[in-house]
Structure formats: structure tokens, C-alpha cells
Amino acid sequence: MKHPYLNEDHEIFRQSLRKFLEKEAYPFYEQWEENRLIPRSFWTKMGEQGFLCPDIDEKYGGSGVDWGFSVVINEELERVGTGTIGIGLHSDIVVPYITAYGTEEQKQRWLPKCVTGEIITAIAMTEPGTGSDLANIKTTAKLDGDHYIVNGQKTFITNGIQADLIVVAVKTDLQAVPKHKGVSLLVIERDAPGFSRGRKLNKVGLHSQDTAELIFEDCRVPKENLLGEEGKGFLYLMEKLQQERLLVAIGAQTAAEVMLQKTIEYVKSREAFGKPVSQFQNTQFKIVEMATDIEMGRAFLDQLIAEHMEGKNVVTKVSMAKWKLTDIAKKVASECMQLHGGYGYMEEYEIARRFRDIQVGAIYAGTNEIMKTIIAKNLGL
Ligand SMILES: Cc1cc2nc3c(=O)[nH]c(=O)nc-3n(C[C@H](O)[C@H](O)[C@H](O)COP(=O)(O)OP(=O)(O)OC[C@H]3O[C@@H](n4cnc5c(N)ncnc54)[C@H](O)[C@@H]3O)c2cc1C
């Protein structure tokens, strides 16, 4: 399928990335799933090849290329498996907070190592008591001389176990009205006194992606680690969550394309009642319905990526893409599993893992219900 925002350079880049992943990722992916972790060595190999944060300015070690290259990376990683999502989260979700809101000193201190993979990043918004209602977070940060003293707990944090640097949403003003004006973003580094990691969480899917609880007990964070201005954290999150949601939509679309392709291959090779399963009209209709949804999803997504890269306001369309494409992908996973018969329920077949992994797309980066509330508001309802 052709993407309007990609040219020959992106395609050459895709081929070299695919070759790299065939050598460094595909053969090990099952082991990573069993280990519940992608090793740091893979991160640094990605960094050496320029596959982390490629859009970062050359003066911080990046390649300074357009976001189309990031789209290619996220698509190719998704083809390996959704458990690689933490890498896209690093390059295209967390690091952009530093690029957009960091001071020159913060950028020089952190960005070069984010590009090489020596620093792995995470973003911590969700708490045990609140996820969707972000303005209601309870983690506090009180200024004490040159340091913020942070107290609270975060949960479901992608890259939580391995992260060296975490952008943490905290409350710096408990009295703020409206509440979201009390939210700020602090960068907390791995050796901050009072910071510890809780459980590595046991998930239904995304087994190779580490997800953890984080605990802050009188954690001392230098005040220079504040990102941007106090009280503007919520606004920063709302701005950057657009790219996060777009990334989830890109992952869901790519996963749906992979599942359909694998299922077409399977139904052509599997025989029942003396003929390939692909010859039954039900199989053909199911495949046709999925192919139609996927083709329409791709057209919408490609247009949206192009608009995002042009800097247009895409809040409504991103919310639409996020809920609709993850919804389509969930249906595709279910239909594809059914068309595999009993083998679809066996872990040896990729569709089993994808069926588990696809569910979370509707939940993280803002649930699909929250996407619908945003769209409704923007439609004037
Ligand atoms: C694998 C995984 C990785 C994650 N990674 C991260 C991460 O790196 N960083 C991070 O900060 N968070 C992360 N999260 C958290 C994720 O973003 C939240 O789980 C999500 O935002 C939902 O919050 P919640 O779990 O508290 O659900 P709740 O907010 O408790 O929602 C429960 C249900 O109520 C519905 N609901 C809530 N409010 C409304 C409303 N106004 N209208 C209609 N329905 C509503 C929801 O849609 C949902 O169905 C991750 C989660 C998972 C599962």
C-alpha cells in the first residue's frame, strides 16, 4: 500500500530496517516474550543504526529527518510484534516532551543518550486510583529548597522496569481551580533518592514489553528537572497525547494488515471437505469484509498522518482513528482466529498472540470511550 507522505528514501530506509529486524529481532522475539523483557542490548543496537528518535536534531545526535521515518519504524516494529511498543513510546511519545518543553541544558544532558539507547524513557501519568481522570492524580511534588519532594505511586507504566528517565505527572498545586492547572511534569532519573520500582505486572498480552508500578517516597528531584512551566503539565500532555494516540492507531492498522495477510495464506493452505477453506463462501465474505475495513482504515490513517506532519490540528480525527482502528483490529483478530480453526487457539500460530495483544489498543493512550467523549465535545454535543 502506498503512503502519500513517504518517498523513495523512506522505502530504502524501510528495507534496511527490515533486514536489521530479520537479523536482530524476529529470531529472538519469542524468547523476549517468555522473558517478559526486550534486552537493553537490542535498544543500543537500534540506537547504533539510527533507528531511535530519528527526527531529533543532528546537534543532539539525531538524524533530523521528518516524522515519516518514525512511522516506518513503528510499522516495522509492529510487524515483529506489539510487545515492541515501548520503543515507539520512547522515541515518539516520551522524548518529544523533552524536545518540545526542555531547556537547552536538559536537551544536551538527555537527548544524545536517548538517541543511542543508553537512556530508556517512560511516561508516568496513571495511578492506582485514577487513569482516565488525569486531572485528579494524587502524586504530589512540593518544593523544598533546590528540590521537589515527590510522594505517590504510578501504575501500568510501559518501560517501567528498564527506564532510566521518567516523565512523571505530579500535582504541584493541590488548591488549583480548575484542578488540571495544578499538574506539572517532572523528569525523574533512575537514581533519584526515594524512587523505587514495584511489581513488574503480569499482563494478558504484550508479554515482551515491561510494565511496572513506580513508587515515590519523599523522592528528591532537583528543581532543574521540571519540564516547562509549573501548572502547565496538563496542557503539555493534551498536546503530546495526539501523537501517542496516532501511534496506537498506526500499530492497530499495521497489526490488522498483518493478521489478514497471515489468514489469507492460512485459508488457502488448509483443506476441509476436499477443498481449501478459502473456497467456502463464508470464508471469502469474512475476508472481503475485513479487507474492506482495513483498506478504508488505511486511507483515513494515511491522510491523518500527512495532516499531523503538516502541523494541522488533528485532535478530532486522531480520536476517531484511535477508537475506530483499534476497534477494527480487535474484530479482525477475532475473525482471523476463527478462520484458523483450532490452530488459531494454539500459541504456535501468530494469530493467538496477536489476539491477546490487540485488546489493549482500545484501553491505553486514553480509552476508546474517552476518545468518543472528545469527539462528541468537538462536534458541539
Ligand atoms: C499495557 C498497558 C500499558 C500502559 N502504559 C502506560 C504508560 O506508559 N503510562 C501511563 O501513564 N499509563 C499507562 N497505561 C494506563 C492507561 O493509559 C490507562 O489504563 C487508561 O488510561 C485507563 O485508565 P484506568 O485503567 O484507570 O481506567 P478507568 O479510568 O478506571 O476506566 C474504567 C472504565 O471506565 C470508562 N470511563 C472512564 N471515564 C469515562 C467517561 N468519562 N465516560 C465514559 N466512560 C468512562 C473507561 O473507558 C473504562 O472502560 C497503560 C495501560 C496498560 C493496560
The ligand as an ORCA input file, in Angstrom:
! r2SCAN-3c Opt
* xyz 0 1
  C      -0.411     -2.395     28.941
  C      -0.663     -1.012     29.430
  C       0.331     -0.054     29.304
  C       0.122      1.254     29.805
  N       1.145      2.164     29.721
  C       1.004      3.351     30.379
  C       2.098      4.263     30.475
  O       3.192      4.018     29.950
  N       1.933      5.413     31.178
  C       0.741      5.728     31.775
  O       0.656      6.774     32.412
  N      -0.324      4.907     31.686
  C      -0.216      3.711     31.007
  N      -1.285      2.848     30.941
  C      -2.540      3.222     31.594
  C      -3.681      3.515     30.634
  O      -3.458      4.699     29.932
  C      -4.958      3.523     31.482
  O      -5.207      2.188     31.884
  C      -6.158      4.089     30.753
  O      -5.994      5.461     30.528
  C      -7.471      3.868     31.505
  O      -7.372      4.271     32.833
  P      -7.865      3.265     34.006
  O      -7.160      1.971     33.776
  O      -7.648      3.943     35.296
  O      -9.371      3.047     33.720
  P     -10.597      3.921     34.334
  O     -10.329      5.351     34.098
  O     -10.842      3.457     35.706
  O     -11.769      3.454     33.386
  C     -12.561      2.269     33.623
  C     -13.652      2.221     32.550
  O     -14.478      3.377     32.666
  C     -14.572      4.052     31.453
  N     -14.665      5.505     31.659
  C     -13.896      6.282     32.469
  N     -14.251      7.573     32.364
  C     -15.280      7.615     31.486
  C     -16.088      8.655     30.941
  N     -15.909      9.943     31.263
  N     -17.070      8.324     30.048
  C     -17.257      7.041     29.675
  N     -16.522      6.006     30.150
  C     -15.541      6.283     31.034
  C     -13.277      3.712     30.721
  O     -13.366      3.920     29.324
  C     -13.102      2.267     31.114
  O     -13.864      1.456     30.266
  C      -1.114      1.576     30.400
  C      -2.115      0.603     30.490
  C      -1.910     -0.661     30.031
  C      -3.000     -1.680     30.182
*
